[in-house]
Amino acid sequence: MPKPIYTISIIAEILSAEAKLVDGQNVIEYLVIDSRSVLVPENSLFFALNSHRDGHEFIKDAYTKGIRNFIITEKKYAEDHPDCNFLLVKDALKALQSLATYHRNQFDLKVIGITGSNGKTIVKEWLYQLLATDFDIVRSPKSYNSQIGVPLSVWQIDADNSLGIFEAGISAANEMETIATIIQPEIGILTNIGEAHAEGFSSKKEKLIEKLKLFKNTDLFIYSPDYISEIELKDLPGNKKFSWSGIQAADLRIIEVENIQEHCHIKAIYLDKEIECTLPFVDKASIEDGIICWATLLALGYTPEEVALRIKKLSHVTMRLELKNGINQCSVIDDSYSADISSLAIALDFLNQQNQHPKKTVILSELFETGKNDADLYAEIAGLLKQKNVNRLIGIGTHISKFASLFKLETQFFDDTDAFIEGFVGLSFSHETILVKGARRFEFGRISKLLTQKIHDTVLEIDLNAMVGNLQFYRSKVKPGVKIMAMVKAFSYGSGSFEIANLLQFHKVDYLAVAYADEGIALRKAGITLPIMVMSPEESAFDAIIEHHLEPEIYSIEILNSFLNVVSNYDFIYPIHIKIDSGMHRLGFDGSEIDNLSAILKDNQQVKVQSIFSHLVASSEVEHDGFTKHQIEEFGKISAELIQVLGYKPLLHIANTSGISRWAEGQMDMVRLGIGLYGFDSALINNRGLQTTMVLKTTVTQVKTLKAGETVGYSRRGVMPNGGKIATVKIGYADGYSRAFGNGVGEMLINGHLVPTIGSICMDMTMLDVSGIEVKAGDEAIVFNQEHNIMELAKQINTIPYEILTNISQRVKRVYFYE
């Protein structure tokens, strides 16, 4: 059947919505849940979802972007835009899900549903690679697997598709049934069951039972018995079942896994015969994901020989954009492994988050397998680039070059990647943000390498999606209307400057806070427009603070008088923030100074108190709860006195990260979110609910075999009485890896093994005892990640995560990932 045509009036009938229509024949092709991500506004329907923020707040922004069709849950919003179509429903999310379910029911195609704790996206993408020659496949973009992501994925189905591959993720009980109704998989794949999203369930069994609901009506269920021990075989879903395992009886019984250079050779028993395949990957996660794909194709009836041929051709999948420092003060966004319309829109949105350079350049290959003819495809891309305010396009490929006239911006075109590389010397790249976006066959990694600064092999990787997840975690804890001030002092706790601030600005935090004026000035120069509080303003920087519209913390009479003296030279009222000392005894006005402070503020008309705040000393520690309560009460008393004198009410804030988690009564008008953004909160058991945002990694430079009794490092402190093997890695105390980690105190992960340091930590290098494990030069060494976490490192040298993070040297390059 042809793809259904949905007018807004037809959608109103499908949803049984109360309609206020100006043009009921307006055709809807795109469903939008984020006003910042709009492809074709005239054919888009905006859903005002009630999530961490009220979606109705963004109707105005969506209207400005050209959208004229809206689904709302509050009738009053229809009154502001009489030229728009509005559908009133009880629940906007359920309306989105219902519309996707209706759309799914219009098609009779084979569908694979994938769920599990890890590996869903990689398995989906590899199955796409393995099956694309036999099917016209529609699949979830990136990792769209949530209550919102699944309906947006299913909405992509059209009449040409013969196979759908959709992933499903849940974080709490009673979520999967809705997703199952939308996807309606004929074939189900359970990847694994681990600790991811465990906080939403009382037990691992409860989480497993919930995930299995996706497969209640499947014909074929593919799984490993290693992950379903809590469930009896008779209770598993699927009319037919196919199992795989390396430790117990299964349809595909893995008997040997051998890593040979950069490949993994796997042997298994299948239908009582030995079969084998070779994966072009050697890491543990990829091996398991590859085995799942192997099992799936066998279960679908492919011969072992055909599967083996296909699997050895699997290629690397990266679902994340990488933001790196580029040549000539450029920023480079590397998305050089995939190119389609939906992922291009995501990449352009990320490009638009970057404000550090005024010029935005896109290097784009031609796109394939989009289902559109070239004229329509490149007209759509041209419109998208214009809408996203791209300044320059470099197109690569003969197809995109034919449609150069469609692109109304600065353009250059090359027939292929080789031609671009040959002409690279003649191209100019300076002080701009460059998105490198190419289909895999164009090998754009070569272009990215040309544009990226050569980097020290020690790298701090920052997962921006995890940081957003942590922000949303705390948003879910604050009361409606409470603002969030995000702490980005000390180079954002070691994670970066404008890169983090751009992300927080894009996700609409209300305030930023820095320690010193120069940090705030750097953010302003990078295009950050959010209000910024300076917590330790130097008197010598007051003019610069005013010039760059920064807002000083005022913590003493002397600082106040000094600032008033400077601001008197300007003809405007300037915002300041008053710090109260309620018990920290670091900075701030104590109770005895309030009368004097009040008298000065009462008589001065050149400053406005934007906020009054204090700092909790021990908000995470139960034994000090009495003192925390005293601080909140003391702050309330002092701030009330000030408000009475001022005649207006500034924002009040006292809660820090742990204060948000444990002290709801301390939220007041605003909270200050610091270390929690980066995945740590001492008020939460094992940081439950937070995501790891950073991985520090380095590489092995050399491996040596030592004889019994030989020593390692300065002062011969590392002794190998029985001899053994050491690996030298490219990180030392100049990079922030403390000397306290030396002599076996610290450990790193190499090839899945924790190995101890040996000898003293050097300025630029560290030696590790790798006796008994396979290690070679160039191997990766993990200093910390989710498994080998910073909390453990901090305990090893009797410090706190803050110190570990902020000590990471600026010479350690930061690479930012965004999905």
C-alpha positions in Angstrom: 0.0 0.0 0.0 1.2 3.6 -0.5 2.3 5.6 2.5 -0.7 7.1 4.2 -1.3 10.8 3.9 -2.0 12.4 7.3 -3.7 15.7 7.3 -4.1 17.5 10.6 -7.9 16.8 10.5 -7.2 13.1 10.0 -4.8 13.1 13.0 -7.5 14.8 15.0 -9.8 11.9 14.3 -7.2 9.3 15.0 -6.5 10.9 18.4 -10.1 11.8 19.2 -8.8 15.3 19.9 -10.6 18.5 20.3 -9.6 20.5 17.3 -9.1 24.2 16.6 -8.2 24.2 12.9 -7.4 27.0 10.5 -6.4 24.6 7.7 -7.5 21.1 8.2 -5.9 19.9 5.0 -2.4 20.7 6.2 -0.3 17.5 5.5 1.8 16.3 8.4 5.1 14.4 7.6 7.3 15.2 10.6 6.6 14.8 14.4 8.6 17.3 16.5 9.1 17.2 20.3 12.0 19.7 20.4 11.5 23.3 19.0 15.3 23.4 18.3 15.1 20.4 15.9 12.9 21.3 13.0 13.3 19.9 9.5 10.3 21.1 7.4 8.2 23.4 9.6 5.2 23.6 7.3 4.7 19.9 7.4 5.6 19.4 11.1 3.4 18.7 14.1 4.8 19.9 17.5 3.9 17.9 20.6 4.0 20.0 23.8 5.3 17.2 26.0 5.3 17.5 29.8 8.7 16.2 30.7 11.5 17.8 32.7 10.2 21.1 31.2 6.7 22.0 30.2 6.5 21.7 26.4 4.0 24.5 26.2 6.8 26.9 27.1 8.4 26.2 23.7 5.4 26.8 21.5 6.5 30.3 20.8 9.9 29.1 19.7 8.4 26.5 17.5 6.1 29.1 16.0 9.1 31.3 15.3 10.7 28.4 13.4 7.6 28.2 11.2 5.5 25.4 12.8 1.8 25.9 12.6 0.5 22.6 13.9 0.5 21.8 17.6 -0.7 19.2 20.1 -1.4 20.7 23.5 -3.0 19.7 26.8 -4.0 23.2 27.9 -6.5 25.1 25.8 -5.2 28.6 26.8 -2.2 28.2 24.5 -4.4 28.0 21.4 -5.4 31.6 22.0 -2.0 33.1 21.4 -1.6 32.0 17.8 -5.0 32.2 15.9 -3.3 31.3 12.6 -2.3 27.8 13.8 -3.9 24.4 14.0 -4.2 23.1 17.6 -5.3 19.6 18.8 -6.2 19.4 22.5 -5.5 16.1 24.2 -5.4 14.8 27.7 -1.8 13.6 27.5 0.6 14.7 24.7 3.0 11.7 25.2 0.1 9.2 24.9 -1.1 11.1 21.8 2.4 10.7 20.2 2.4 7.0 21.1 -1.1 6.5 19.8 -0.4 8.2 16.5 2.8 6.0 16.0 0.8 2.9 16.9 -1.9 3.8 14.3 0.8 4.3 11.7 2.5 1.0 12.6 -0.8 -0.8 12.0 -1.0 0.4 8.4 1.9 -1.8 7.4 2.6 -5.5 7.2 6.3 -5.8 7.5 8.7 -8.1 9.4 9.9 -6.3 12.5 12.8 -7.1 14.8 12.6 -5.7 18.3 15.8 -5.5 20.4 16.1 -4.8 24.2 18.6 -5.4 26.9 20.9 -3.5 29.2 23.7 -2.9 26.8 24.5 -3.5 23.1 21.1 -2.7 21.6 22.3 0.0 19.3 25.3 -1.8 18.0 23.3 -5.0 17.4 20.7 -3.0 15.5 23.3 -1.3 13.3 25.2 -4.5 12.6 22.0 -6.3 11.7 21.3 -3.4 9.3 24.7 -4.0 7.7 24.1 -7.8 7.6 20.6 -7.7 6.2 20.6 -4.6 4.0 21.2 -6.6 0.8 18.0 -8.6 1.4 15.6 -6.1 2.8 14.6 -2.4 2.5 15.2 -1.6 6.2 13.8 1.1 8.5 15.5 1.4 11.8 15.7 3.5 15.0 17.8 6.6 14.4 20.9 6.5 16.7 19.6 5.1 20.0 16.0 6.3 19.9 14.6 3.7 22.2 12.6 5.5 24.9 8.9 6.2 25.4 9.5 9.2 23.1 12.2 7.7 20.8 10.3 4.6 19.9 7.2 6.3 18.4 9.5 8.8 16.5 11.3 5.7 15.1 8.2 3.8 14.1 6.8 7.0 12.4 9.5 6.6 9.7 8.0 3.4 8.3 6.8 3.7 4.7 5.5 1.4 2.0 8.9 0.5 0.6 10.2 -1.0 3.8 10.2 -4.8 4.1 12.0 -5.0 7.5 12.0 -2.8 10.6 14.7 -3.0 13.3 13.7 -1.1 16.4 15.4 -1.0 19.8 13.5 -0.5 23.1 14.9 0.8 26.4 13.1 1.2 29.7 14.1 2.7 33.0 11.2 1.8 35.2 8.4 -0.8 35.7 5.3 -0.7 33.5 7.0 1.1 30.6 7.5 -1.8 28.1 3.9 -2.7 27.4 3.3 0.7 25.6 6.5 0.3 23.6 5.6 -3.3 22.6 2.2 -2.1 21.3 4.0 0.4 19.1 6.7 -1.8 17.7 4.8 -5.1 17.5 8.0 -7.2 16.8 7.7 -10.6 15.1 11.3 -11.4 16.1 12.7 -10.5 19.5 16.3 -10.2 20.6 17.4 -9.9 24.2 21.0 -8.7 24.3 21.8 -9.1 28.0 20.7 -8.0 31.4 23.1 -5.9 33.5 23.2 -3.0 35.9 22.2 -0.3 33.5 19.0 1.6 34.6 18.8 -0.7 37.7 17.6 2.2 39.9 14.1 1.9 38.4 13.6 -1.7 39.6 13.5 -3.5 42.9 15.5 -6.5 41.5 17.2 -7.8 38.4 14.4 -10.3 38.0 11.8 -7.5 37.9 13.8 -5.7 35.3 14.1 -8.9 33.2 10.4 -9.6 33.4 9.6 -6.0 32.3 12.0 -6.2 29.3 10.5 -9.6 28.2 7.1 -7.9 27.8 8.4 -6.6 24.5 8.4 -10.1 23.1 5.0 -11.4 24.4 3.6 -11.8 20.8 6.9 -12.7 19.0 7.2 -15.7 16.7 10.9 -16.0 17.3 12.9 -15.2 20.4 16.7 -15.0 20.4 18.5 -14.9 23.8 21.3 -16.3 26.0 20.3 -18.6 28.9 23.2 -16.9 30.8 20.9 -13.9 31.3 17.6 -15.4 32.1 18.4 -17.8 34.9 15.6 -16.2 37.0 12.9 -17.3 34.5 11.8 -20.8 33.7 12.1 -21.9 30.1 8.3 -22.5 29.8 7.7 -18.8 30.7 9.9 -17.4 28.0 8.2 -15.7 25.1 8.3 -16.7 21.4 6.6 -19.6 19.5 10.2 -20.5 18.5 13.3 -19.9 20.5 17.0 -19.7 19.5 19.7 -19.6 22.2 23.4 -18.8 22.3 25.9 -19.3 25.2 29.6 -19.9 25.9 29.0 -21.7 29.2 26.0 -23.9 28.9 23.9 -25.8 26.4 22.5 -23.7 23.6 21.5 -23.8 19.9 24.7 -21.9 19.2 27.3 -23.2 21.7 30.4 -21.1 21.7 33.5 -23.3 22.3 36.4 -21.1 21.4 37.1 -17.4 21.2 40.6 -16.4 20.1 41.9 -12.9 19.4 44.4 -12.8 16.5 45.8 -9.3 16.0 42.8 -7.1 15.3 40.3 -9.9 14.7 38.5 -12.4 16.8 38.1 -16.0 15.6 35.1 -17.8 17.1 34.2 -21.5 16.9 30.8 -22.9 17.9 28.6 -26.0 17.8 25.4 -25.6 15.7 23.1 -28.4 14.7 25.7 -30.8 16.0 28.4 -29.5 13.7 31.4 -27.2 14.4 31.1 -23.8 12.6 33.2 -20.7 12.8 33.3 -17.0 12.0 35.7 -14.1 12.3 34.8 -10.8 13.7 36.9 -7.7 12.8 36.9 -6.6 16.5 38.6 -7.9 19.7 36.9 -6.0 22.6 34.7 -8.0 24.9 31.5 -6.0 24.2 31.9 -6.2 20.4 32.5 -10.0 20.6 29.2 -10.5 22.5 27.3 -8.2 20.1 28.8 -10.1 17.2 27.7 -13.4 18.6 24.2 -12.1 19.0 24.1 -11.1 15.3 25.6 -14.5 14.4 22.8 -16.2 16.3 20.2 -14.0 14.8 21.1 -14.7 11.2 21.3 -18.5 11.9 17.9 -18.3 13.5 16.5 -16.5 10.4 17.6 -19.4 8.3 20.9 -18.2 6.7 23.5 -20.9 6.2 26.6 -20.8 8.5 28.8 -20.2 5.4 26.8 -17.2 4.3 26.7 -15.7 7.8 30.5 -16.1 8.2 31.1 -14.3 4.9 28.9 -11.4 6.0 30.1 -11.1 9.6 33.8 -10.7 8.7 32.8 -7.6 6.7 31.2 -5.8 9.6 32.5 -2.3 10.1 32.9 -0.1 13.0 29.8 1.7 14.3 30.1 5.0 16.1 26.8 6.5 17.2 28.5 9.5 18.8 29.6 12.8 17.4 33.1 13.8 18.5 34.0 17.4 19.3 37.7 18.0 19.1 40.1 20.9 18.9 41.1 21.6 15.2 43.8 23.3 13.3 44.0 27.1 13.2 41.8 27.5 16.3 38.9 25.6 14.8 36.5 23.2 16.5 35.9 20.0 14.6 32.7 17.8 15.0 33.6 14.4 13.7 30.6 12.4 12.4 32.5 10.7 9.7 30.9 7.2 9.8 27.3 7.8 8.7 25.1 10.1 6.7 21.4 10.2 6.4 18.8 12.9 6.8 17.8 12.2 10.4 21.4 11.9 11.6 22.4 15.0 9.6 19.6 17.0 11.5 21.0 15.8 14.8 24.5 16.7 13.8 23.4 20.2 12.7 21.6 20.7 16.0 24.9 19.9 17.8 26.7 22.3 15.4 24.3 25.0 16.4 25.0 24.5 20.0 28.6 25.6 19.4 28.9 29.4 19.8 32.7 29.6 20.2 33.1 30.6 16.5 30.8 32.8 14.4 31.4 30.8 11.2 29.9 27.3 10.7 31.1 25.0 8.0 29.7 21.6 6.9 31.8 19.1 4.9 29.2 16.7 3.6 29.3 13.6 1.4 26.5 12.6 -1.0 23.8 10.5 0.7 22.6 7.1 -0.4 19.6 4.9 0.2 17.4 7.7 1.4 14.3 6.7 -0.6 14.3 10.1 -2.3 15.4 11.2 -5.8 18.5 13.3 -5.9 16.7 16.6 -6.7 14.3 16.3 -3.8 17.0 15.0 -1.5 19.5 17.9 -2.1 16.7 20.5 -2.1 15.7 19.2 1.4 19.4 19.3 2.5 19.8 22.8 1.1 16.8 24.0 3.1 18.1 22.3 6.2 21.5 24.0 5.9 19.8 27.4 5.4 17.5 26.8 8.4 20.4 25.8 10.6 22.4 29.0 9.6 25.3 27.1 8.1 27.7 29.6 6.4 29.7 27.2 4.2 29.3 23.9 2.5 32.0 21.7 1.1 30.2 18.9 -0.8 32.0 15.7 -1.8 30.6 13.3 -4.4 29.5 13.6 -8.0 25.8 13.5 -7.1 25.7 16.4 -4.6 28.0 18.4 -7.0 25.3 18.2 -9.7 22.9 20.2 -7.5 25.3 23.0 -6.5 22.9 25.6 -7.6 20.4 24.6 -4.8 22.8 25.7 -2.0 22.5 29.5 -1.4 25.7 29.8 0.7 29.4 29.7 0.3 30.2 26.4 -1.5 33.0 24.2 -2.8 32.6 20.8 -4.4 34.9 17.8 -5.0 34.3 14.6 -6.8 35.6 12.4 -4.0 37.6 12.4 -0.8 40.9 12.0 -2.7 40.2 15.2 -4.6 39.5 17.0 -1.4 42.7 15.9 0.2 44.7 16.9 -2.9 43.2 20.3 -2.7 43.4 20.7 1.1 46.4 23.0 1.1 44.5 25.5 -1.0 41.5 25.5 1.4 41.2 28.0 4.2 40.0 26.8 7.7 40.4 29.3 10.6 38.4 30.1 13.7 35.3 28.2 12.6 33.3 25.2 13.7 33.5 22.4 11.1 31.0 19.5 10.9 32.5 16.5 9.1 29.6 14.3 8.0 30.1 11.5 5.5 28.8 8.1 4.4 31.1 5.3 5.4 32.3 4.6 1.9 33.8 8.1 1.6 36.3 7.4 4.4 35.9 10.8 6.0 38.1 9.8 8.9 40.9 10.8 6.6 39.4 14.3 6.4 38.9 14.5 10.1 42.5 13.6 10.7 43.7 16.5 8.5 41.5 19.0 10.4 42.2 17.8 13.9 45.1 19.0 16.0 47.7 16.3 16.6 46.9 15.2 20.2 48.9 13.8 23.1 47.9 10.1 23.4 46.4 10.8 26.8 42.8 11.9 26.3 39.9 12.8 28.6 36.7 11.7 26.9 33.5 13.6 28.0 30.1 12.1 27.3 27.8 15.1 26.8 24.7 12.9 26.6 25.5 11.5 30.1 25.9 15.0 31.4 22.5 16.0 30.0 21.1 12.8 31.6 22.5 14.0 34.9 21.1 17.4 34.5 17.7 15.9 33.8 18.1 13.6 36.8 18.4 16.7 39.1 15.7 18.6 37.2 13.3 15.7 38.1 14.2 16.3 41.8 13.6 20.1 41.9 10.1 21.6 42.4 8.3 23.3 39.5 9.6 26.8 39.0 12.9 26.3 40.8 15.8 27.6 38.7 19.2 25.8 38.2 22.5 27.4 38.4 25.2 25.2 37.0 28.8 25.4 38.3 31.4 25.5 35.6 34.2 26.9 37.6 37.7 25.3 37.5 37.4 24.5 33.8 34.0 22.8 34.5 35.6 20.5 37.1 38.3 19.7 34.6 36.0 18.7 31.8 36.1 21.8 29.6 35.0 25.4 29.3 32.8 26.6 26.4 32.1 23.0 25.4 30.2 22.4 28.6 28.7 25.9 28.8 27.4 25.6 25.3 25.7 22.3 26.2 24.1 23.8 29.4 23.0 26.9 27.6 21.4 24.7 24.9 19.6 22.7 27.5 18.3 25.9 29.2 19.9 26.0 32.6 19.1 29.4 34.2 22.5 30.5 35.4 26.2 29.6 35.2 28.7 30.2 38.0 32.5 30.5 37.7 35.2 31.2 40.3 37.0 34.1 38.7 36.3 36.8 36.2 38.7 35.5 33.5 36.7 32.2 33.3 33.5 34.2 32.7 35.1 36.5 30.2 36.3 33.4 28.2 32.7 32.1 28.1 31.4 35.4 26.9 34.0 35.5 24.1 32.9 32.0 23.2 29.3 33.2 22.7 27.7 32.2 26.0 24.8 34.6 26.8 23.4 33.0 30.0 23.7 35.0 33.2 27.1 34.2 34.8 27.9 34.7 38.5 31.5 35.3 39.5 32.1 33.7 42.9 35.5 35.2 43.7 35.6 38.6 41.9 38.9 40.4 42.1 38.7 44.1 42.6 41.1 44.7 39.7 38.6 42.9 37.4 35.5 44.9 38.3 35.6 47.0 35.0 36.1 43.8 33.0 33.2 42.1 34.9 30.9 45.0 33.9 32.2 45.2 30.4 31.4 41.5 29.9 28.0 41.5 31.7 29.2 39.2 34.5 27.5 39.3 37.9 29.8 39.5 41.0 29.3 37.7 44.3 29.5 40.2 47.1 30.8 38.7 50.3 32.1 41.6 52.4 31.5 45.3 53.1 34.9 46.1 51.6 34.1 44.3 48.3 30.7 45.9 48.2 32.1 49.4 48.7 34.8 48.8 46.1 32.3 47.6 43.5 29.9 50.5 44.3 32.8 52.9 43.7 33.5 51.3 40.2 29.9 51.0 39.2 29.2 54.6 40.0 31.1 55.5 36.8 28.4 53.8 34.8 24.9 54.9 34.0 22.9 51.8 34.8 21.7 49.5 37.6 24.0 46.5 37.9 23.1 43.0 39.2 25.0 41.6 42.2 24.7 38.5 44.4 24.9 38.6 48.2 26.7 35.8 50.0 25.6 34.9 53.5 27.8 32.9 55.9 25.4 30.5 57.6 28.1 28.2 58.9 30.7 27.5 56.2 33.0 30.3 57.6 34.7 30.7 54.3 33.2 33.8 52.6 30.1 35.8 53.3 28.3 38.2 55.6 27.5 36.8 59.0 24.5 37.9 61.2 26.4 40.7 62.9 27.1 42.5 59.5 23.5 42.5 58.2 22.5 45.9 59.6 25.6 47.6 58.0 24.9 45.7 54.7 21.3 46.7 54.8 22.0 50.3 55.3 24.4 50.5 52.4 22.0 48.6 50.0 19.0 50.7 51.1 20.7 53.9 50.2 22.2 52.8 46.9 20.4 52.9 43.6 23.1 51.6 41.3 23.0 47.9 42.2 20.2 45.4 42.3 20.5 42.3 44.4 19.8 39.5 41.9 20.1 36.7 44.5 20.9 36.1 48.2 22.6 32.8 48.8 24.6 30.7 51.2 26.4 27.3 51.1 25.6 24.1 52.9 28.6 22.6 54.8 27.6 18.9 55.1 24.3 18.4 53.2 25.3 14.8 52.3 26.1 13.6 55.8 23.4 12.3 58.1 25.4 13.0 61.2 25.3 16.7 60.4 21.7 17.0 59.5 21.0 19.1 62.6 23.6 21.6 61.5 22.2 21.6 57.9 18.8 22.3 59.3 20.2 25.1 61.4 22.0 26.6 58.3 18.7 26.6 56.3 16.9 28.3 59.1 19.7 30.8 59.8 19.8 31.7 56.1 16.0 32.1 55.9 16.1 34.5 58.9 18.9 36.7 57.5 17.6 36.8 54.0 14.2 37.8 55.3 15.8 40.8 57.0 17.5 41.8 53.8 14.4 41.4 51.7 12.5 43.7 54.1 15.1 46.4 53.6 15.3 46.0 49.9 11.6 46.1 49.2 11.8 43.4 46.6 12.6 39.7 46.7 15.8 38.4 45.0 16.3 34.8 44.2 17.2 32.7 47.3 19.5 29.7 47.0 21.4 27.5 49.4 21.2 23.9 48.1 24.2 22.4 46.4 24.3 19.0 44.6 23.8 16.9 47.7 21.3 19.5 49.0 19.1 18.9 45.9 19.2 15.1 46.7 18.5 15.3 50.4 17.0 18.7 51.4 13.8 19.5 49.4 13.1 22.3 51.9 16.4 23.9 50.9 15.5 24.3 47.2 14.0 27.8 47.6 14.1 29.7 44.3 17.2 28.2 42.8 19.7 25.4 43.4 23.4 25.2 42.5 24.3 22.0 40.6 28.0 21.2 40.7 29.7 17.8 40.9 26.4 16.0 40.3 26.5 17.1 36.6 29.7 15.1 36.3 28.2 12.0 37.8 29.1 12.2 41.5 26.9 12.9 44.5 28.0 11.7 47.9 24.4 11.8 49.1 23.5 9.0 46.7 24.5 5.4 47.3 27.1 4.5 44.6 25.9 7.6 42.7 22.7 5.7 42.0 20.7 7.3 39.1 23.8 9.3 37.7 25.8 8.5 34.6 29.6 8.4 34.3 30.5 11.4 32.1 34.3 11.0 31.8 36.9 8.4 30.8 40.6 9.1 31.1 42.7 6.9 28.8 46.2 6.7 27.6 48.3 4.3 25.5 51.2 1.9 26.0 54.5 3.2 24.7 56.7 0.2 25.3 56.6 -3.2 26.9 59.8 -4.6 28.6 60.6 -8.0 30.1 62.7 -7.8 33.3 64.8 -10.4 35.1 64.4 -11.4 38.7 65.7 -8.6 41.0 65.6 -5.8 38.5 64.2 -2.5 39.5 61.9 0.1 37.9 61.9 3.9 38.0 63.5 6.6 40.0 65.3 5.7 43.2 64.8 2.1 42.2 61.6 2.0 44.2 59.9 -0.5 41.9 61.3 -4.0 42.5 60.5 -7.2 40.6 61.9 -9.9 42.8 60.7 -12.7 40.5 61.1 -10.7 37.3 58.2 -10.1 34.9 56.8 -7.6 32.4 56.2 -3.9 32.6 54.4 -1.5 30.3 55.1 2.2 30.1 52.1 4.4 29.5 51.9 8.0 28.4 50.7 9.7 31.5 52.5 11.2 34.5 52.1 13.8 37.2 52.4 16.6 34.7 49.1 15.3 33.3 47.5 15.2 36.7 48.2 11.5 37.6 49.4 12.1 41.1 52.7 10.7 42.4 50.6 9.2 45.2 49.5 6.6 42.8 53.0 5.2 42.5 54.5 2.0 43.9 51.4 -0.2 43.5 48.8 2.2 45.0 47.2 3.0 41.7 45.8 0.6 39.0 44.8 0.9 35.3 42.8 -1.2 33.0 44.5 -2.8 30.1 42.7 -5.4 27.9 40.2 -6.0 30.6 42.8 -6.5 33.4 43.5 -4.3 36.4 47.2 -3.8 36.6 49.1 -2.0 39.3 51.7 0.8 39.0 55.3 -0.1 39.7 57.9 2.4 40.8 57.4 6.1 41.1 55.1 8.1 38.8 57.3 10.1 36.4 56.5 13.6 35.0 55.2 12.3 31.7 55.1 8.5 32.1 53.9 5.7 34.4 55.1 2.1 34.6 52.6 -0.7 35.1 53.3 -4.3 36.1 51.6 -6.3 33.3 53.2 -9.7 34.1 51.0 -12.6 32.9 48.8 -10.7 30.5 49.0 -10.0 26.7 50.0 -6.3 26.2 51.7 -4.6 23.3 52.7 -1.0 22.4 49.7 1.0 21.2 47.2 -0.8 23.5 44.8 1.4 25.4 45.2 1.9 29.2 42.1 3.2 31.1 43.0 5.4 34.1 39.3 5.7 35.0 35.9 4.9 33.5 32.6 3.6 34.7 34.0 0.3 36.0 37.3 1.5 37.3 35.7 4.7 38.7 37.0 7.9 40.1 35.5 7.2 43.5 37.9 4.2 43.9 40.9 6.3 42.7 40.1 9.0 45.2 40.0 6.4 48.0 43.3 5.0 47.0 45.1 8.3 47.7 42.8 9.5 50.4 41.2 12.4 48.5 37.9 13.3 46.8 36.7 13.0 43.1 36.8 16.9 42.8 40.6 16.8 43.2 41.1 13.9 40.8 39.1 15.8 38.1 40.4 19.3 38.6 44.0 18.1 38.6 43.8 16.7 35.0 46.3 18.9 33.1 45.3 21.2 30.2 47.7 19.3 28.0 45.5 16.3 28.3 43.2 16.8 25.3 39.5 16.8 25.8 37.3 14.9 23.3 33.5 15.4 23.6 31.0 12.8 22.5 27.4 13.6 21.7 24.7 11.3 20.4 
